[in-house]
Amino acid sequence: MFAAEGQDLLPELVALRRDIHREPEVGLHLPLTQQKILDALDGLGLEIITGKSLSSVTAVLRGGEDGPSVLLRGDMDALPVEELTDLEYASTNGAMHACGHDLHVAGLVGAARLLAAQQRDISGNVIFMFQPGEEGDGGAGLMIEEGVLEAAGEKPVAAYGVHVRPGPLGLFRTKPGTLMAGANELRITVHGSGGHGSQPHNALDPVPALVEIAGALQVMATRKFSVFDPIVLTITQLEAGRAINVIPDSARLGASVRTLSAESVDRLIVETKALADGIAAAHGCTAEVSFEILYPMTENDPARTFEAMRELREMFGEERVLQSRDPLMGSEDFSLVLQKIPGTFLFLGATPPDVDPDTAAWNHSPRVLFDDSVLADQAAALAQLAFNRLT
């Protein structure tokens, strides 16, 4: 129903996407992006609510008949990455839409335009969730606290989101159950007793202890956890003293940890504490361990997911909608929505046709490229999923 109409909107959506791409904003406060969204939605007859603690936009479309509500989400924020593409509309402000959120915004605007044109035939409401702060700032949680799920008067019966990624152009992928990992942050500080670099025997040097802990964490990830319920533990920060001839009092590490089950999270907390305490004690030091759960696993509702796959195959053809075999170890704060609302999250391949998808730069790379021709199908897919669920 919406596939052809989506193509008609493509030039307008491409212009919006490129305008957003030129001026990316990072974090929770995105006034320029918010205003572009408000301008793009103007005249559609939507109820607009802007966020209090973040620059979010919630828009509600009231259908011609009473009925339930469906939520569609697009995230808005960029990354603190300096763009290294040769695009004519590349960012020059030190930030970059390296995860495709500029396409997510434009695609959701397109879905709003398509559904607004069919407003009389909709039995219920559609909530359009334009969300800042996905990249580690918990924007979805803040929008939930501010009432996005109740924006139409009652909680939605379904929620949908589409995320672009490198891959064959126009290919949708998803799966029922666990689609993406949970995101967690691990920090360990080893406390010792500093001294002169020439006299380590008169100090309790925390650096060797921290280095040993760093190596042991990698072993722990493969020996304490089942290969059928794996974790990914990546140490991204190592910090100690500033002066080269001074043994510091303390040394610190930070790690990103991705998990696929609550059981892994519980075990990880216990195992990392025991490991850090034991190694630190062997060096005469002490360890302080901090473990923060950022986002839970992204769990697709099986019924909604099989419905979505069937409907998208009817729209675009069997060959363009695949069921993924394994979860991705990346994370998403749309998981917070899916904890409360049955729904599904889908990936859409967006590698330009002149780039090999197998070697294309990945999300978050300063060289990643997304072909904005997918905007028509992204908008049509979101609109169709919402329309079918309500009619």
C-alpha positions as CSV (number, residue, x, y, z in Angstrom):
1,M,0.0,0.0,0.0
2,F,2.7,2.5,1.0
3,A,5.6,1.3,-1.1
4,A,4.8,3.5,-4.1
5,E,3.9,6.5,-2.0
6,G,7.2,6.2,-0.2
7,Q,9.0,6.5,-3.5
8,D,7.1,9.7,-4.2
9,L,8.4,11.2,-0.9
10,L,12.0,10.2,-1.6
11,P,13.4,13.5,-2.8
12,E,11.9,15.4,0.2
13,L,13.2,12.8,2.6
14,V,16.7,12.8,1.1
15,A,16.8,16.6,1.4
16,L,15.9,16.4,5.1
17,R,18.4,13.6,5.8
18,R,21.2,15.5,4.2
19,D,20.3,18.7,6.0
20,I,20.4,16.8,9.4
21,H,23.7,15.1,8.3
22,R,25.4,18.5,7.7
23,E,24.7,19.7,11.3
24,P,24.9,16.7,13.6
25,E,24.3,17.1,17.3
26,V,25.5,14.8,20.2
27,G,23.7,13.7,23.3
28,L,20.4,14.7,24.8
29,H,20.1,18.3,23.8
30,L,19.7,18.7,20.0
31,P,18.0,22.0,19.3
32,L,18.8,22.2,15.6
33,T,17.7,18.7,14.9
34,Q,14.6,19.1,17.0
35,Q,13.6,22.2,15.0
36,K,14.2,20.5,11.7
37,I,11.8,17.7,12.8
38,L,9.2,20.2,14.0
39,D,9.4,22.0,10.7
40,A,9.0,18.8,8.7
41,L,5.9,17.7,10.7
42,D,4.2,21.1,10.4
43,G,0.9,21.0,8.8
44,L,0.2,17.2,9.3
45,G,-2.3,17.8,12.0
46,L,-0.3,16.0,14.7
47,E,-0.4,16.6,18.4
48,I,3.2,17.7,19.3
49,I,4.9,17.3,22.6
50,T,8.5,18.4,23.2
51,G,10.7,17.0,25.9
52,K,11.5,18.7,29.2
53,S,14.9,17.1,30.1
54,L,15.9,16.4,26.5
55,S,15.2,17.7,23.0
56,S,12.8,15.0,22.1
57,V,9.7,15.3,19.9
58,T,6.6,13.1,20.4
59,A,4.0,13.4,17.8
60,V,0.5,11.8,18.0
61,L,-1.6,11.0,15.0
62,R,-5.3,10.5,15.9
63,G,-7.0,8.1,13.4
64,G,-10.5,8.6,12.0
65,E,-11.9,5.9,14.3
66,D,-11.2,5.0,18.0
67,G,-8.8,2.1,18.6
68,P,-5.5,1.1,20.1
69,S,-2.1,2.9,19.6
70,V,1.1,1.9,17.9
71,L,4.5,3.5,18.5
72,L,7.1,4.1,15.8
73,R,10.6,5.3,16.9
74,G,13.5,7.0,15.3
75,D,16.7,8.2,17.2
76,M,18.2,11.6,16.5
77,D,21.7,11.9,18.0
78,A,25.1,11.8,16.3
79,L,28.5,10.6,17.6
80,P,31.6,12.6,18.6
81,V,33.4,11.4,15.5
82,E,35.1,13.6,13.0
83,E,33.7,12.6,9.6
84,L,36.2,11.3,7.0
85,T,33.9,10.8,4.0
86,D,34.0,12.8,0.8
87,L,30.3,13.4,0.8
88,E,29.1,16.8,-0.5
89,Y,26.9,17.1,2.6
90,A,29.6,15.9,5.1
91,S,29.7,17.3,8.6
92,T,32.4,19.8,9.4
93,N,31.6,20.4,13.1
94,G,33.6,17.5,14.6
95,A,30.5,15.3,15.1
96,M,29.0,12.8,12.6
97,H,25.9,10.7,12.0
98,A,28.1,7.6,11.9
99,C,25.2,5.4,13.0
100,G,22.6,6.5,10.5
101,H,20.3,8.3,12.9
102,D,19.9,11.0,10.3
103,L,18.2,8.4,8.1
104,H,16.1,7.2,11.1
105,V,14.7,10.7,11.6
106,A,14.0,11.3,7.9
107,G,12.4,7.8,7.6
108,L,10.1,8.4,10.6
109,V,9.1,11.8,9.2
110,G,8.2,10.0,6.0
111,A,6.1,7.4,7.9
112,A,4.3,10.3,9.6
113,R,3.5,11.9,6.2
114,L,2.3,8.6,4.7
115,L,0.0,7.8,7.7
116,A,-1.3,11.4,8.0
117,A,-2.5,11.0,4.4
118,Q,-4.5,8.0,5.4
119,Q,-5.7,9.4,8.7
120,R,-9.4,8.7,8.1
121,D,-8.8,5.0,7.5
122,I,-6.8,4.5,10.7
123,S,-8.7,3.0,13.7
124,G,-6.5,4.2,16.5
125,N,-3.5,6.3,17.1
126,V,0.2,6.4,16.1
127,I,2.9,7.8,18.4
128,F,6.0,9.0,16.6
129,M,8.9,8.9,19.0
130,F,11.9,11.1,17.9
131,Q,14.5,10.3,20.5
132,P,17.8,12.0,21.4
133,G,20.5,10.4,23.5
134,E,20.6,6.8,22.1
135,E,24.4,6.6,22.1
136,G,24.9,5.9,25.7
137,D,22.8,8.7,27.3
138,G,19.6,6.7,27.9
139,G,17.3,8.9,25.9
140,A,14.6,6.2,25.6
141,G,14.4,5.9,29.3
142,L,14.0,9.6,29.8
143,M,11.3,9.8,27.2
144,I,9.5,6.9,28.9
145,E,9.8,8.8,32.2
146,E,8.3,11.9,30.5
147,G,5.3,9.8,29.3
148,V,6.0,8.9,25.6
149,L,4.2,5.6,26.1
150,E,1.1,7.3,27.4
151,A,1.1,10.2,24.8
152,A,-2.0,8.9,23.1
153,G,-3.8,8.2,26.3
154,E,-3.0,4.6,26.8
155,K,0.0,2.4,26.2
156,P,0.6,1.1,22.7
157,V,-0.2,-2.4,21.7
158,A,2.9,-2.6,19.5
159,A,6.2,-0.7,18.9
160,Y,8.4,-0.8,15.8
161,G,11.8,0.6,14.9
162,V,14.2,0.3,11.9
163,H,17.9,0.7,12.1
164,V,20.2,1.1,9.0
165,R,23.4,-0.8,8.9
166,P,26.0,-1.9,6.3
167,G,24.7,-4.7,4.1
168,P,23.0,-5.3,0.8
169,L,21.0,-2.3,-0.2
170,G,17.3,-2.6,0.8
171,L,17.6,-6.0,2.7
172,F,15.6,-6.2,5.9
173,R,16.8,-8.5,8.7
174,T,15.4,-9.4,12.1
175,K,14.6,-12.3,14.4
176,P,12.3,-13.2,17.2
177,G,13.6,-13.2,20.7
178,T,17.0,-11.7,21.5
179,L,18.1,-9.5,18.6
180,M,20.9,-7.5,20.3
181,A,23.0,-7.7,23.4
182,G,22.7,-5.8,26.6
183,A,25.3,-3.0,27.2
184,N,27.2,-2.7,30.5
185,E,30.2,-0.8,31.8
186,L,32.9,-2.3,34.0
187,R,35.4,-0.1,35.9
188,I,38.2,-1.4,38.1
189,T,40.5,0.7,40.2
190,V,43.5,-0.8,41.9
191,H,44.7,1.0,45.0
192,G,48.4,0.7,46.1
193,S,51.0,3.0,47.6
194,G,53.0,5.3,45.3
195,G,56.7,6.1,45.3
196,H,59.7,6.8,43.3
197,G,60.1,5.0,40.0
198,S,63.6,4.0,40.9
199,Q,62.5,2.3,44.1
200,P,59.5,0.0,43.4
201,H,60.4,-2.2,46.4
202,N,59.4,0.8,48.6
203,A,56.0,1.1,47.1
204,L,52.9,-1.0,46.3
205,D,52.8,-0.6,42.6
206,P,49.1,-0.8,41.3
207,V,50.2,-0.9,37.6
208,P,51.4,-4.5,37.4
209,A,48.3,-5.6,39.3
210,L,46.0,-3.8,36.9
211,V,47.8,-5.2,33.8
212,E,47.4,-8.7,35.2
213,I,43.7,-8.1,35.9
214,A,43.3,-6.8,32.3
215,G,44.8,-10.1,30.9
216,A,42.8,-12.2,33.3
217,L,39.5,-10.6,32.3
218,Q,40.0,-11.8,28.7
219,V,40.6,-15.4,30.0
220,M,37.6,-15.1,32.2
221,A,35.3,-14.2,29.3
222,T,36.1,-17.5,27.5
223,R,36.5,-19.8,30.5
224,K,33.7,-18.7,32.9
225,F,31.0,-18.3,30.3
226,S,29.4,-20.8,28.0
227,V,30.0,-20.4,24.2
228,F,26.2,-20.7,23.9
229,D,25.6,-17.7,26.2
230,P,28.7,-15.6,25.4
231,I,29.9,-12.2,26.6
232,V,32.1,-9.7,24.8
233,L,34.4,-7.9,27.1
234,T,36.5,-5.1,25.5
235,I,38.9,-3.1,27.6
236,T,38.9,0.4,26.2
237,Q,40.6,2.4,28.9
238,L,43.8,2.0,30.9
239,E,44.9,4.9,33.1
240,A,47.7,5.3,35.7
241,G,50.1,8.1,36.7
242,R,51.1,11.2,34.8
243,A,54.8,11.5,35.6
244,I,57.0,8.9,34.1
245,N,59.3,8.6,37.1
246,V,56.5,8.3,39.7
247,I,54.7,5.1,40.8
248,P,51.1,6.2,41.2
249,D,48.8,5.4,44.2
250,S,46.2,3.9,41.9
251,A,45.5,2.7,38.4
252,R,42.2,2.2,36.6
253,L,40.7,0.4,33.7
254,G,37.3,0.7,31.9
255,A,35.7,-2.0,29.8
256,S,32.6,-2.3,27.6
257,V,30.7,-5.6,28.3
258,R,28.0,-7.0,26.1
259,T,25.7,-9.8,27.4
260,L,22.9,-11.9,26.0
261,S,21.2,-13.0,29.3
262,A,20.4,-11.8,32.8
263,E,22.2,-14.8,34.1
264,S,25.4,-13.7,32.4
265,V,25.1,-10.3,34.0
266,D,24.7,-11.8,37.5
267,R,27.7,-14.1,37.0
268,L,29.8,-11.3,35.6
269,I,29.3,-9.2,38.7
270,V,30.4,-12.0,41.0
271,E,33.3,-13.2,38.8
272,T,34.9,-9.8,38.1
273,K,34.8,-8.9,41.8
274,A,36.5,-12.1,42.8
275,L,39.1,-11.9,40.1
276,A,40.1,-8.2,40.8
277,D,40.2,-8.8,44.6
278,G,42.3,-11.9,44.3
279,I,44.9,-10.4,41.9
280,A,45.1,-7.1,43.7
281,A,45.6,-8.9,47.0
282,A,48.5,-11.0,45.5
283,H,50.2,-7.7,44.8
284,G,49.5,-6.2,48.3
285,C,46.9,-3.9,46.8
286,T,43.1,-3.6,47.0
287,A,40.6,-3.4,44.1
288,E,37.4,-1.3,43.7
289,V,35.0,-2.7,41.2
290,S,32.0,-0.8,39.6
291,F,29.6,-2.5,37.2
292,E,26.8,-0.5,35.6
293,I,24.0,-1.9,33.5
294,L,23.2,0.6,30.7
295,Y,20.7,-1.1,28.4
296,P,19.1,-4.6,28.7
297,M,19.0,-7.0,25.8
298,T,16.8,-6.0,22.8
299,E,14.1,-8.6,22.9
300,N,11.7,-8.9,19.9
301,D,8.2,-10.2,20.6
302,P,7.9,-13.4,18.5
303,A,4.3,-12.8,17.4
304,R,4.9,-9.1,16.3
305,T,8.2,-10.1,14.6
306,F,6.7,-12.9,12.5
307,E,3.8,-10.6,11.6
308,A,6.3,-7.9,10.6
309,M,8.4,-10.3,8.5
310,R,5.3,-11.6,6.7
311,E,4.0,-8.1,6.0
312,L,7.3,-6.8,4.7
313,R,7.7,-9.8,2.4
314,E,4.3,-9.0,1.0
315,M,5.5,-5.4,0.3
316,F,9.0,-6.0,-1.0
317,G,9.3,-9.7,-1.9
318,E,10.5,-12.8,-0.1
319,E,14.2,-12.2,-1.0
320,R,14.3,-8.9,0.7
321,V,13.3,-10.0,4.2
322,L,15.6,-12.5,6.0
323,Q,15.5,-14.0,9.5
324,S,18.8,-13.6,11.3
325,R,20.3,-16.6,12.8
326,D,22.3,-15.1,15.7
327,P,21.9,-11.9,17.8
328,L,24.2,-8.9,17.3
329,M,26.5,-8.0,20.2
330,G,25.7,-4.3,19.7
331,S,23.1,-2.7,22.0
332,E,20.1,-0.5,21.7
333,D,18.1,1.6,24.1
334,F,14.9,0.8,22.2
335,S,15.2,-2.3,24.3
336,L,13.7,-0.2,27.1
337,V,10.6,0.3,25.0
338,L,10.4,-3.4,24.1
339,Q,10.6,-4.3,27.8
340,K,7.2,-2.6,28.2
341,I,5.5,-2.9,24.8
342,P,5.5,-6.0,22.5
343,G,7.1,-5.1,19.3
344,T,10.0,-5.7,16.9
345,F,13.2,-4.0,15.8
346,L,14.5,-4.5,12.3
347,F,17.8,-3.8,10.4
348,L,17.9,-2.4,6.9
349,G,20.9,-2.7,4.7
350,A,22.0,0.6,3.4
351,T,25.5,0.2,1.8
352,P,25.7,2.2,-1.5
353,P,25.6,0.0,-4.6
354,D,29.1,0.9,-5.6
355,V,30.6,-0.3,-2.3
356,D,31.1,-4.0,-1.4
357,P,28.9,-4.7,1.7
358,D,31.4,-7.3,2.9
359,T,34.2,-4.8,3.3
360,A,32.1,-1.6,3.9
361,A,33.0,0.5,6.9
362,W,30.7,-0.3,9.9
363,N,28.5,1.8,12.0
364,H,30.4,4.3,14.2
365,S,33.3,4.5,11.6
366,P,34.3,8.0,10.4
367,R,34.2,6.5,6.9
368,V,30.8,4.7,7.0
369,L,28.5,5.4,4.1
370,F,24.7,5.0,3.9
371,D,22.7,5.2,0.7
372,D,19.7,7.5,1.3
373,S,17.7,5.7,-1.4
374,V,16.5,3.4,1.4
375,L,14.5,6.2,3.0
376,A,11.5,5.4,0.8
377,D,11.3,1.8,1.9
378,Q,12.1,2.7,5.5
379,A,9.2,5.1,5.7
380,A,6.9,2.8,3.9
381,A,7.8,-0.2,6.1
382,L,7.1,1.7,9.3
383,A,3.9,3.2,8.0
384,Q,2.7,-0.2,6.8
385,L,3.5,-2.0,10.0
386,A,1.5,0.6,12.0
387,F,-1.4,0.7,9.6
388,N,-1.8,-3.1,9.5
389,R,-1.7,-3.4,13.2
390,L,-4.4,-0.8,13.6
391,T,-6.7,-1.9,10.7
